[in-house]
Amino acid sequence: MVRAGLTGGIACGKSLVAGFLREMGAAVVDDDVAARDAVRPGSEALAAVVEEFGRDVLLPDGSLDRPKLGRVVFADDAKRRKLMSITFPAIGRLLLERFAAAEALGAPVVLYESALLVENGQADAWRPLVVVTTTPAVQLRRLCERNGLSPDEARDRVRSQMPLEEKAKLADFVIENAGPPGETRARCAEVWAELLARSTG
């Protein structure tokens, strides 16, 4: 079995790539899904977020208004670090449980999908490392369309992460996702073949 990392910039298409690799036989542990589950209603982490940022970050049903909180923390690095200090321990516990469950499935490849894998200093712990990239213009357009952001808000979020070209330099495999999905899937198939070769080698 191979444990591999999957990362890239925001709105570059990590989830698309993860979906293709899951279809091909990978077990995927998604950091963002764990992050959502860690702050579900009734959780200690959500209570701590509300204490720090106020009840205005909640939706009427009591769940976290992630877009609203995102606008606050991505415009203020100190607030973003504070949010991370609250949520990361809870996310970490969930991830450990999900890695164990994924490995128990017996899949040849377990992928850890995480937007901040490199920023968190985990690139070498998750090799081979797959980095999904796109062009800056496509990244901003997708982010504005997907999240309903203004161009300035989108740029703030992009700037909060390591530049794509720096992440790509650290990669074992780069998957460019600027063109049609079929092109991305074909590249995923090439990378999948390489990962399988490592799992059986």
C-alpha positions in Angstrom: 0.0 0.0 0.0 1.1 3.6 -0.8 0.2 6.6 1.3 0.3 9.6 -0.9 -0.5 13.3 -0.5 -2.8 15.3 -2.7 -2.6 19.1 -2.6 -2.7 22.2 -4.7 -4.0 25.8 -4.6 -7.6 26.8 -3.7 -10.0 26.3 -6.6 -7.4 24.3 -8.6 -9.5 21.1 -8.7 -8.2 18.9 -5.9 -11.6 17.4 -5.4 -12.0 16.7 -9.1 -8.7 14.9 -9.1 -9.5 13.1 -5.9 -12.8 11.9 -7.5 -11.0 10.5 -10.5 -8.4 8.7 -8.4 -11.1 7.4 -6.1 -12.9 5.9 -9.2 -9.6 4.3 -10.1 -9.3 2.6 -6.7 -7.8 5.0 -4.2 -9.1 5.5 -0.7 -9.3 9.2 -0.1 -9.2 11.0 3.3 -10.3 14.6 2.7 -9.0 17.2 5.1 -11.8 19.6 4.2 -14.5 17.1 5.0 -12.8 16.4 8.4 -12.6 20.2 9.0 -16.4 20.5 8.4 -17.2 17.6 10.6 -14.9 18.9 13.4 -17.2 22.0 13.8 -20.5 20.3 13.4 -23.3 21.6 15.7 -22.8 20.4 19.3 -19.0 20.0 19.0 -16.5 21.5 21.4 -14.6 23.1 18.5 -17.7 24.9 17.2 -18.4 26.2 20.7 -14.8 27.5 20.9 -15.2 29.2 17.5 -18.4 30.9 18.6 -16.7 32.1 21.8 -13.8 33.6 19.8 -15.7 35.0 16.8 -19.2 35.6 18.1 -22.6 34.0 17.3 -22.7 36.0 14.0 -20.7 33.2 12.4 -23.6 30.8 12.9 -26.4 30.0 10.4 -30.0 30.0 11.7 -29.8 26.2 12.1 -26.8 26.5 14.4 -24.2 25.3 12.0 -21.1 27.3 11.0 -21.5 29.9 8.3 -18.2 29.0 6.7 -18.3 31.6 3.9 -18.9 34.4 6.5 -16.2 33.2 8.8 -13.9 32.8 5.8 -14.3 36.4 4.9 -13.2 37.4 8.4 -10.2 35.1 8.7 -8.8 35.3 5.2 -8.6 39.1 5.5 -6.7 38.9 8.8 -3.8 36.6 9.3 -3.9 36.7 13.1 -7.6 35.7 13.1 -6.8 32.9 10.6 -4.1 31.5 12.9 -6.4 31.8 15.9 -9.1 29.8 14.0 -6.5 27.1 13.1 -5.4 26.8 16.8 -9.0 26.1 17.7 -9.9 23.7 15.0 -6.7 21.8 14.2 -6.7 19.4 17.3 -10.2 18.3 16.6 -9.5 17.8 12.9 -6.4 15.8 13.7 -8.3 13.4 15.8 -10.8 12.8 13.1 -8.1 12.3 10.5 -6.4 9.6 12.5 -9.6 7.7 12.7 -10.2 8.1 9.0 -6.7 7.0 8.0 -7.1 3.9 10.0 -10.5 3.2 8.4 -9.1 3.8 4.9 -6.2 1.5 5.4 -8.5 -1.2 6.7 -10.3 -1.2 3.4 -7.1 -2.6 1.8 -6.9 -0.1 -1.1 -3.6 0.0 -2.9 -3.3 3.7 -2.4 -4.5 5.9 0.5 -4.6 9.6 -0.6 -4.5 12.4 1.9 -6.3 15.4 0.3 -5.3 18.6 2.0 -5.1 22.2 0.7 -2.5 23.2 3.3 -0.4 20.0 3.3 2.8 21.8 2.2 2.1 24.9 4.3 1.8 22.7 7.4 5.2 21.2 6.7 3.9 17.7 5.8 5.1 17.4 2.2 7.9 14.9 3.0 5.6 12.9 5.3 3.2 12.3 2.4 5.3 11.2 -0.5 4.7 10.6 -3.3 3.2 14.1 -3.3 0.6 15.0 -6.1 0.1 18.7 -6.7 -2.9 20.0 -8.7 -2.2 23.3 -10.5 -4.0 25.6 -12.9 -3.4 29.1 -14.3 -3.8 32.1 -12.1 -6.6 33.5 -14.2 -8.6 30.2 -14.1 -8.0 29.9 -10.3 -9.4 33.4 -9.6 -12.4 32.9 -12.0 -13.3 29.5 -10.4 -12.9 30.9 -6.9 -15.2 33.9 -7.6 -17.8 31.7 -9.3 -17.7 28.8 -6.7 -17.7 30.9 -3.5 -19.5 34.1 -4.7 -16.4 36.2 -3.9 -15.3 39.5 -5.3 -12.0 39.5 -7.2 -10.3 41.2 -4.2 -11.7 38.6 -1.8 -10.5 35.8 -4.1 -7.0 37.3 -4.3 -6.9 37.4 -0.4 -7.6 33.7 -0.3 -5.1 32.9 -2.9 -2.4 35.0 -1.2 -3.0 33.1 2.1 -1.5 30.0 0.5 1.9 29.2 -0.8 2.2 30.2 -4.5 1.3 27.3 -6.9 4.7 27.3 -8.6 6.4 26.7 -5.3 4.2 23.8 -4.4 4.7 22.3 -7.9 8.5 22.3 -7.3 8.0 20.1 -4.3 5.8 17.6 -6.2 6.5 14.1 -7.3 3.6 14.4 -9.7 1.9 17.5 -11.1 -1.6 17.4 -12.5 -2.5 20.5 -14.5 -6.2 21.2 -14.4 -6.7 24.2 -16.6 -8.3 22.5 -19.6 -11.3 20.1 -20.1 -12.0 17.5 -17.5 -11.1 14.7 -19.9 -7.5 16.0 -20.1 -7.3 16.1 -16.4 -8.7 12.5 -16.1 -6.1 11.3 -18.6 -3.3 12.8 -16.6 -4.8 11.2 -13.4 -4.7 7.8 -15.1 -1.0 8.3 -15.8 -0.3 9.2 -12.2 -2.5 6.3 -10.9 -0.4 3.9 -13.0 2.7 5.3 -11.3 1.2 5.0 -7.9 0.1 1.4 -8.4 3.6 0.5 -9.6 5.0 1.9 -6.3 2.4 0.0 -4.3 3.3 -3.3 -5.9 7.0 -2.6 -6.2 
